Amino acid sequence: MMIVDCNTCPVRAHRCDDCVVSVLLAPGAVELPLDGAERTVVSMFVRAGMASADTAAGLCARHELMPPMSPMEHWGSANAVG
């Protein structure tokens, strides 16, 4: 078992914005910077005229917490195969 105590964190209040614990325990969606692949795709959209540079500059990735799924919901039913 792992116990995380933010009160004893050596970088508390200095690095909370990129702490994995805050992402995992966040109550809702968390905004994250785009990674390299996402930035590449956004740049392609801008070059193709599908998005403006201003819109692209304000984009971020979102980590949204989802309720747990049952195996049947995750994998689908046997009827869906074939």
C-alpha positions in Angstrom: 0.0 0.0 0.0 1.2 3.5 -0.8 0.3 6.5 1.4 0.6 9.9 -0.1 0.7 12.8 2.3 0.9 16.2 0.7 1.7 17.8 4.1 5.2 16.1 4.1 5.9 16.7 0.4 9.3 18.4 0.0 8.1 20.5 -2.9 4.6 21.3 -1.6 3.2 24.5 -2.9 6.1 24.8 -5.4 5.4 21.9 -7.9 1.7 21.0 -7.2 0.7 22.0 -10.7 2.6 19.1 -12.3 2.2 16.6 -9.5 0.9 13.2 -10.6 -1.0 12.9 -7.3 -3.0 16.0 -8.1 -3.9 14.6 -11.5 -4.9 11.2 -10.1 -7.0 12.7 -7.2 -8.6 15.6 -9.1 -12.4 15.7 -8.7 -13.0 16.4 -12.4 -11.2 17.1 -15.6 -7.6 18.3 -15.4 -6.0 20.4 -18.1 -2.6 19.4 -19.2 -0.1 20.8 -21.7 -0.2 19.2 -25.2 2.5 16.6 -25.8 4.7 16.6 -28.9 2.4 14.4 -31.0 -0.6 16.5 -30.1 1.3 19.8 -30.9 2.2 18.3 -34.3 -1.4 17.5 -35.2 -2.6 20.9 -34.1 0.1 22.5 -36.2 -1.1 20.4 -39.2 -4.7 21.7 -38.6 -3.4 25.3 -38.5 -1.4 24.9 -41.7 -4.5 23.3 -43.4 -6.7 26.2 -42.3 -8.8 24.1 -40.1 -7.9 26.0 -36.9 -6.6 29.5 -36.3 -3.2 30.1 -34.7 -4.9 31.9 -31.9 -7.2 29.0 -31.2 -4.3 26.5 -31.4 -2.3 28.6 -28.9 -5.0 28.2 -26.2 -5.4 24.4 -26.6 -4.7 22.0 -23.8 -5.2 18.3 -23.2 -7.8 17.2 -20.8 -7.6 14.2 -18.4 -11.2 13.3 -17.5 -12.0 10.9 -14.8 -14.4 8.2 -15.9 -16.4 5.9 -13.8 -15.1 2.3 -13.8 -16.5 0.1 -16.5 -17.5 -3.5 -16.1 -15.5 -6.0 -18.3 -18.7 -6.4 -20.5 -18.9 -2.6 -21.0 -15.1 -2.4 -21.8 -14.8 -5.4 -24.1 -18.4 -5.6 -25.5 -20.6 -8.6 -25.7 -19.8 -11.9 -27.5 -22.5 -11.0 -30.0 -20.4 -8.0 -31.3 -17.7 -10.4 -32.5 -17.9 -11.6 -36.1 
